[in-house]
Amino acid sequence: MISSFKRAAVAALTPALFVQAAPAQAAAPVAAKPKAPVLSCTTTTPEGLSYTIVKPGKGERPSADSKVTVNYKGMLTANGTEFDSGQAAQFPVGGVIPGFAQGLQLMQPGGSYRLCIPAALGYGAAGSGPIPANADLVFEVDLLSFTNPPPKPVIPAAERTCSQSTASGVGFDIIKAAAGKKPVDGDMALVDFTVFDATSGIVQQKSEWEKIPLSQASPVFNESLKMMPIGSTYRFCMPKAADSAPQSNIIVTLIDLRPAPSADN
């Protein structure tokens, strides 16, 4: 009797003790919801750009003449839609929309900023591609590095002004005299020239072997060229403009003269 009870008990326990139960079905992982992009900024400049320093950088800041290397992502403020992005993108600070250019000049290498750019500092009423008219924008920007162009040449102070002037008010000085032929209206002048700021002396433009038909030159430049013999170098001081625009002066070397091309060519 006892032996029978033992066998029955063992038989009853065997399934529970010695047979491994099938594992319960694992619950499917729940995908994490993507975080909504942050489309607001904390600090506003007088010009209307807003920004947030996500991560500060170190060192010097870019200027308007700098070339930057950045990671960036651009989004529409209205709905967070991404319209552009780049990794290690390179471009000049002065070549982007005003709000982006101003924001870049606030940053230091290694820094990450969020820039909230109003439409007036972005693409305005015209829009651009996927960017609608009057759209406010948000950029997330990492400034990796930047480079500055070499400094512009400067004309010494003693070589910026003119001691003589024509009846029409064009100032001039003869830097190098010559006895060659002078241009007339039917000629094309072959010249080297340097344009510089009359006050600071900073060179704004420099060109060599420039071909200038006298018939297409401005009245002031036409008059100036006609004063010059081939082989000479003159400094010309342009009459001051009526507006407040900076005055530019020019150094010209008349290399040679050629017949001007006809209007049909």
C-alpha angles and dihedrals in degrees: 000000000000091000090052091050091052093051091048092049093049091049090051093049098043099083094048098043105035108026114078112231118232111261118254115257109269114240114250112254115256112234113236112246112244113251115251111244117255107246102179136079134208108216127052127200123216089255092059102258114134124201144173124208102227092174125001120231133208137238135021124350125236120256129216088268095051127108113223136201112210147160109224145168124196124205138176111252091216097066110353094252110163111231102171143006140171142185120217088349116175126207141137116270090229091055099067135072114293096251093051091046092051092047093051090054090058093056134087127207112280092026128123121208137178111219120200105197121191117220091253089064093039130044096322123197093337098061119193129242108306091004111093124220115282092009121162112220139206123205127189106205135185112193105213099174144318140208131209125219118245113273116273117252116260126215109227115254093246090058100050102077137063127230098197134048140193126237089263092055102258108145120216146170127193107234095173122013124213138172102220130121119296122228124259130194095273093055134095111218120218106208147165112217142178121198116200140174107264093218105039098025091226110155110242100179138004127187137172130207092005114176112221121177105212090222089063097044121102114262092255094048091044090055091046095051092049089061093059128088118212109275096027130119121212135180113218125197109204119221111264112265120243092239126062095262114136113265117244126202127195139214113209132189114194104215101175146328129241132179108272114248115256120254089251093061 
